[in-house]
Amino acid sequence: MSETAGKLQTDLGERSTYDAASQCSRCGYCEQSCPTYVATGREPISARGRNQLVRLMLEGRAPDRESVKEALSTCLLCGACSTACYAQVPTADIVLEGRRMLEPEPPLAARILGRLAVRRPRALAFLLKIGYAFKRTGISRLGRPFLKAAGLGALAEADASMDEAPRKFLVDSLRRRPALEKPAWLYFAACGPNYVLPRVGLATWTVLERQLGPGRFLNNACCGLLSYNYGSLEDARDGARRTIERWESLGNREAPVVADCSSCADFLKRYPRLFLDAPEWKARAEAFSSRVRDVIELLGADAQASATGAGAVVYHESCRAKHGQGLAAPVETLRRACGEGYRALTESDVCCGGAGAFSFLHPELSDEVLRRKIANIARSGADVVLASSTSCLLQLARGLRKYYPQARAAHLTEFLAQSLAPNNGTKTRA
C-alpha cells in the first residue's frame, strides 16, 4: 500500500510501482492460485498479466484503455498470487496503483460513501436505516430497475444480494456499555459487523469477555479501507489518522485492539504504509498497528466438544487473514469446539468471490468463483460454514442459498459464542 501514488512497501523495502511490477519474472507460478484466471483462462486476467499491464502503462505502451480497465477491475485483491510467488510481488497493491492511474478521480458514489463512513458515520447510519426500511417493505426491490437504468447497477446488485436489514446497528448497543479505564481489550467496530451484521459484533464481545475479561468499545468510525479500495486515498489516510487519534486518546497502549472482520484487521495492521512520506504519522501508525489483532488470533482453546450438535462444520479462510495477515485457520479451536464434527475443507484458502464490492461490480465472474467454493463445501457434506470476514459471510450465504441450501454460513465468533457457553446457553447481549 502506498502513501503517495507510485510508492509501495514491499518485502524488499520501499519500491516504486514500476520497480515492484518489474519484480514479476512472468514465471507463471501464480496463475493457478489466481481465482479469476482459473475461472476464465485468460492471460490478462491473471496476476502476471495484470503486473505486466501496469508496467506497460508506466512505460506508455499499454493497450487500449478498456482492456486494461477490465483486467485491473476484475482483480479480487485476494493476495493468493503473492503467497504463491517466490519474489512476493505485491500484485494487489500494484493493481490498485494501476486503477488510480486509470481513474485519478474515483466514482462520485464511492467518494461520497467512503467520506461519510470516515467523517460522518452518524449521517451514513441514518441513510442506511432509511435504505433498510425500504428493503424491509419491499420498496427497494421495486427500485432496482431504476438504479440499473441510472448506471447504478452495483447498488441494485447489493440490494438483491443482502439478506439482512438490521433495525439497530452494533454501535447503538456498544455505546451503552461501560467505558472502562483499564480494559483487557479494545473493540474496533468494523463497518460490516456494525452496519450489516450486528449479531457478529455482539457474539465477538461475548467470546472475548469469556476468554480475556472485560473490554471497551473504541468508539471508532470507518478504518478507511472502503476509501482505499474504491474512493479517495486521502480519505483513507483521514480514516487512519482519526482511528489512531481515537486510540491514543484512551491512553491504553497495552491492550490489544481487536477487529472481527479480517479485511479491516489487515488494513489496520497496514496503516504505516499509508504514511511512507510522513515520518511522524508513520511512527504513530506503527505504534497503533502493533496492537491490532484479528479476533481469530485471540480465540482460546477452552471449548471442549461443546458444539457437537451443530453437525458437520468447515472453515473458509478469509483471503485477508490467510494471504494478507499470514494467519492460519484456528483448527485446534475448531476441533475442540466441534469434536468429530469438524471437517477439513478442500481449497479452504481459495477466494469465494466476495471481495468487498466485487460481487456487486462483477456479479457473473464473482458467481463463477463462488460456484467453485460452494462445490467444495457440498463435497464436504457441511452443515455449517464458518468465516471471519464480512464480505465472505455475505457471499457464502448467497451462494449457499442458491446452490447448497443444506448448509448455513456463520462468523466464527457467532459459533463459539454458543459452543463455549455452559450448556450452549450463552446469548449475545444487546
N, C-alpha and C positions, 0 to 999 in steps of 0.2 A: 504494500500500500504506500501511496506517495504523499508527501507533504505538498509538493508542487508538481504540476504536470511534467513528466519526463524524468522523475527521480523515484527509484524504487529501493526498498530494503530487501535484499536477497540473502541467501545463505552465504554468499561470497562478500557480503557487505553492501554498502550503498552503490548502486549502479544506475546509469541512465537507462531509460526504457529500451533504447537501441542496443546497448550492451547486454541487457538482460535477455532480449529476444534473440540476440546473436549467440547466446549460450546454447540454444537449441541446435543440435547437430543433425536433426531430421532422421534419427536412427529408427524411429517408429515404435520404440518400446511402449510409448504412451497410448498407442492407438486403441488397443483392446481394453484399456482402462477408461476410455472416453465414452460415456453413455450415448452421446449424440452421434459419434462415428459408428458405434456398434449398431445403432438404430437405423442409420442411413447409408453407411458405407461410402460416404462422400468425403474426400480428402480435405476440402476447405473447412468442413465441419468436424475437424479433429484438432487436437492440441497443437501438433506440429504445423498443421495448416494455418491455424489462427496466428501462431507465432510468426510464421513467415509473412503473412499478410500485413501484420503490424510493422514488421521490418521493412517491407516494400513501401508501406505508407510513409515511413520516415525517410526513405530514400527517394520518395517522389515517383515510384514506379508501380504503384498499386493498380490493380484492375479497376473496373467501373465501381462507383460508389455503392450501388445497390448490392453487388456481390459481396463486397467487404462488410456492409451493414448486416446482411443476412448471416454471414459466418460469425461475426462478433456478437450479434444479439442473441444467437441461439446457443451460446456457451452457458452451461449451468453454473459455472464458477465453483464447481464441486471440489476441485483440487486433487482429484484422483490421479490426474496426469503427473502432477508434481511429486506425488508419493511414488509413482512408478518410475520417474525419471532419475537416472543416475546423477545428472547435473543439478537436480532440484530446480529446474527452470520454473519461475513463478508465473505460469501461464495465466491464471485467473487475474492477477494484477496487471499483466501485460494487456489482456483483453479489455479490462476496464479503462486503461490508458488509451487504448485504441478507440473505444467508444467515445471517450471525451474528445479525442481529436476529430472524430466524425461529427459530433454534435456538442460543441462547446457550451451551448445553452440547452439544458435538458427540457423535456416537455413541460408545459406550464402546470399541468395537473400534478406531475411528480414533484415539481418545485414547491407548489403550494402545500401538498400533503406532507412532504418532508419538513418544511418550515414550521407548519402547525405542530407537528409531532415534537419538534425540538423546542420551539419558542412559545407555543400557545397550546399546551396539551389539554387544558380545560375546554378551549374552543373546539379542538378536534373531538374531544369526548362528547360534547354537545351535538355536533354534527353527526357523529356516528350513532348516537342514540336515536336521533331522528331517522337516520337511514335504517336502523334495525327495527324501528317501529313500522316503517314502510314494509320491511321484509316480513314481519310477523303478520301483517294484514294482507299481504299478497300484492300490494301496490307496486313494489319494486319489480316483481316478475312482469307486470304489465309494461313497465318502463324499459325493459331490456331491448326491445327492437329500436326504440328511440335512441338509446345510448349507442347502439351499433351504428345507426344511421348518422349519428353525430361524430363518428370516429372514435368513440369511447368504448370499443368492443371489450377491452380488458376489464373495465368496470362491470360490464354485463356478465362476462365470464366469472368474475369474482363473486358477484351476487348469486349466480347459479351454482357455484361450487361450494359456497359456505353454507353449512347446515345449521349453524347456531347463531342466534341473535340475542346475546345476553341483555337483560334489563339493567343490570348493575355491573360496573366494571370492578376489577380487582382493587384498584386504589381506593375505591369507595369503602371497602372493608378494611384495608390495611391502615388507612389514616386514622381509624378509630382505635388502633392498638397502642399500648403504652410506648412512649419514646424513651427507652431505657438508656441510662448513662453508660453502662458497660455491658453491652450485649455480647453474646458469644459469636454472633454472625450478623451481617448486614444483608438485607434482601434487596436486590436490584429487580424492579418490576419491568421486564421486557414488554414491548408493545403487544406481542402475541398473547401471552397469558393475561395481560391487562385488558386489552380491548376485545379479544376474541374468545379466549379460553380461561376465564377467571378461576374455574374449578382447578386448573393445573396449579396456579399460584397458591391457592388455599391448601392443596394437597402437599405442595412443597413445604409450606410453612409447618404443617402438621408433622411431616417426617423430620425436618431439621430440628424442631423443638424436641422431638422424642430423642434424637440422636446427639444433638450438640448443646441443647439448652435453649434459653430464651433468646430471641433475635429482635432486630429493629429494622423497620422499613426505611430505605434510603430516601424515599420520597422524591424519586427522580422523574425526569422526562425521558424522551427517546434517546437512545445511545448515539444516534446519528447514522446507523447502518443503512436505513432507508434512503437517506440523502446520499450517502456514499455510493450506493449501487445504482440509484436511479435519478438522483437530483443534483444538488449543488455540493461541491466539495467543501466550500466554505461553511455551508450549513452543517455538514458532517463535523467539521472542526468545532463549530459552535456547540454542537451537541456534546462533543468530548469535553470541551472546556467547562460547560455547565455541570456535567456529571462529576468531573474532577473537583471543581469548586464545592459542590454539594458534599462530596465525601470528605474533603479537607475541613469543612465547617463543623463536622461532627466530632472531630478530634480523636477519633478511634482508629489508629493506624494499624492495629494488630489483628483485628477481627477480619475474617475473610469476607469479601463481597461476593455474594452468591447469585448467579443467574440461572434460571431453569429453561432457557431457550439456548441451545448450543450455538446457534448462529450469532446471537448477541454476545454470549460469553466469549466467543472467538474474537469478535470485533473489539470488545472491551480490553481484551488482552493485547490487542494490536494498536492501541491508542498511540504509543510512541512513534509509530510510523507516519502518523498524521503531521508530526511536528519536526521533521528532519532539518528544517531550516530555522527552527525556533528553539534554541538550546534550553531556555528556562522552562518552556512548556513541555519540552521533551523530557526533562528531568522530573517534572511533576507528573507527567503521564506514566513514566516508568514506575514511580512510587505507587501510583494507583493500580496500574495493571498487574504489578507483582502480587497484589492482594486478591485479584479476581479469581474465582473458581467456578467452573461449570458444576452444577449440582451433582452430576454423576461422579465427580471426583470425591465427593464428601459422603456419599451414601455408605453407611456401615454395613457390616455383615452379620447383624444380630437377628435377622429373620431366619427362623428355623422351620422351613417347610410349612409355613402357616397359610400359604395360598394354594394348597394342593387342590382345592375345589374349583380353581379357575380354568381347568382344562389344560390343553397344550399351549405353551407360551413361547413366543420367539421375540427376538430383539433386532430391530433395524437400527443400524449405526448411522447417525446423522453425519453428513459429509463434513460439516464444520467442527464436529467433535473428532472424527477419525482423521481426516486429512488436514483440517485447519489447526486443531489443537494437539493432534497426535495422541488422543485418548483411546484406550482400549475399552471395549464393551465391558460393563461390570458383571462379568459372567459369574463370579463366585457369589455375589449378592443375589443374582437371579436364581442360581442353583439352590441356595439356602432358602430363598423365599418360596420357590416352586417345587422343590423336591424333584421327583421324576417328571414333573410336568414341563420342565424347561427343555427346549429343543434348539439345536443349532440351526440357524437359517442360512441356506446357501446364498452366497453373494450378499451377505448382510451389510457389507460396506459399499455396495453399489447404489448410486443415487436413485431416488424414487421419482425424480422429475418434478418435485415441488419447487425448490429453489426460489423462495420468496415469491415474486410476482411472475416467475417464468411460466407457471401453469396457466396464467391468465393471458400472458402475451403470446405464448406459442402453444395453444391447447392441443393441437394434433401431435406435435413432437413430444410434448410432455406426456401425453397419453401413451405414446409408443414406448417411452422409457418406463412408465408406470406399469404397463402390462407385464414387462419382464419381472418387475419386483413382485407383483401380485401372483404371477405364475409360481415363483419360488415359495411364496407364502402358502399357496394352495398345496404344493407338493409336500410341505412340512405337516400339513393337517392342523395348522394352528387355529386356536380359538381366540387368542389374544395376541396382538402385535404391539409391542412397546417401542417407543421412540423418545427422543429428548429435544426435538426441535419443533417449533410451531408449524412451520411450513410442511414438514414431514407428516405431522399428525393430520393436518387438513388434507394433504394429498393422499395419504394412506386411507383415511376414512372415505374419501371419494372413490378411490379405486376398489376398496372392499365392498362398498355398497353396489358398485357397478359390476364387478367381476367375481367376487367371492364373499357373499353376504353372511357366510357361516362364521366369519371372524369379525372382531371389532378392534379398533385402534385406541390406545391409551398412552398417556405420558407415563414414564417410569415411576415418577413420584406418586401419581394417582394410584397406581397398582400397589406400591409399597405402603401408602397411607393406610390401606386396609390390611395388607398382609403382615405389616409389622405390629398391628394393634392387637391387644388381647382379645381373643375370640373374634377377630376380624371386625371388631365393632367400632373402630375409630371413624369419626366423620369429620370432614373438613369444616372448620369453623368460619362462619360468615361474620 
